Amino acid sequence: MTEKILITGNLGYIGPVLTSHLRTRYPNLFLAGFDNAYFSHHHNNPLHPPQKGLNCQWFGDVRNLKDDLIKQFDSIVHLAAISNDPIGAKFEQVTDEINHLATVSLCERAMKLGLKNFVFASSCSVYGQGEGAVKKEGDALNPLTAYAKSKIAAEAGLKKIPLSDNQKITCLRFSTACGASDHIRLDLVLNDFVACALTQRNISILSDGSPWRPLINVKDMSRAIEWALTRSAVIESNYLSVNIGSKQWHYQVHDLANAVAKTIPGTVISINPNAQPDKRSYQVDFSLFESLAPDHQPINTLEKTIAELLELLQLINFNNQDFRHSNFIRLKVLNDHLTNNRLNEKLEWKI
């Protein structure tokens, strides 16, 4: 493991879990964070402050991350991104600027400065509407949203960056994230269902419930990132894009709802029979990840993940039935910043 790691976007949903994981596994690492603080004030665990486990925290826009900071690190874990489809739909140009252009620029400059590892949080959503066989890394891509398009554009740009023998870039095409975090999000399908069941005893599925989703617990995402930081470029390759998840974690949306209802008795599930088909349906082949990282495979179960989400929400006395319009929803937070004149239309801070 390299000694100095910078985590961009560390104050988002994944960052606190990743920081805790790396600090536990490697107590002597120098871990630093760089975040623009869109969501850092919505921290749901007072016992663990946002920067817990870090040696240093910087604040800034990843579009303006300077070389003087980059050159201090051996590795970068790049989590910073416009994080979902609704935000990407409203801020399509900004999504490309941050998720694609800023990512490629950061990595290109970092490699010229001697960085050893660049780990990029990509997404299985690049497969879009998946028909036929489960999708392997070399299969055709069909991104349907600005978010997915920005991720695959970033991968294409990263692949072109020249690397020396001791440098590596790893693009982790993550399944849909879920699970408990000190910066919890409820605009993720499983997290949403648990919040609905807890507060309303009702899960209203907006589609017909049939789309397939591969999911992954945020703790297992952290295990995959650890593997990417430590993997061998000699045995594998300097540049690698790999699907991250497990074949056991493929579920149709109605299966997820049923699993939540089983954990939270009295929950009623309603499906919209008149819903338009959700084209974002795909199944993914994780055999490459399984062969390359046998010691870093997902170990959490769906049942355990639901139980931990429920425990967290109960711990913070969560009872907001209207949470889809609350600060647990990323687009709601950004809209609030815009309304209060804190951000401009390019999502740059004005204050």
Secondary structure as UniProt FT lines:
FT   STRAND          4..8
FT   TURN            9..11
FT   HELIX           15..25
FT   TURN            27..28
FT   STRAND          30..35
FT   TURN            40..41
FT   TURN            46..47
FT   TURN            50..53
FT   STRAND          56..59
FT   HELIX           62..64
FT   HELIX           67..70
FT   TURN            71..72
FT   STRAND          75..78
FT   HELIX           85..90
FT   HELIX           92..95
FT   HELIX           96..102
FT   HELIX           103..112
FT   TURN            113..114
FT   STRAND          117..123
FT   HELIX           124..127
FT   TURN            137..138
FT   HELIX           146..159
FT   TURN            165..166
FT   STRAND          168..174
FT   STRAND          176..178
FT   TURN            182..183
FT   HELIX           189..200
FT   STRAND          202..205
FT   STRAND          212..217
FT   HELIX           218..230
FT   TURN            233..235
FT   STRAND          239..244
FT   HELIX           247..249
FT   STRAND          250..252
FT   HELIX           253..263
FT   TURN            265..266
FT   STRAND          268..271
FT   TURN            273..274
FT   HELIX           287..292
FT   HELIX           294..296
FT   HELIX           302..315
FT   TURN            316..317
FT   TURN            321..322
FT   HELIX           323..325
FT   TURN            327..328
FT   HELIX           330..339
FT   TURN            340..341
FT   TURN            345..346
//
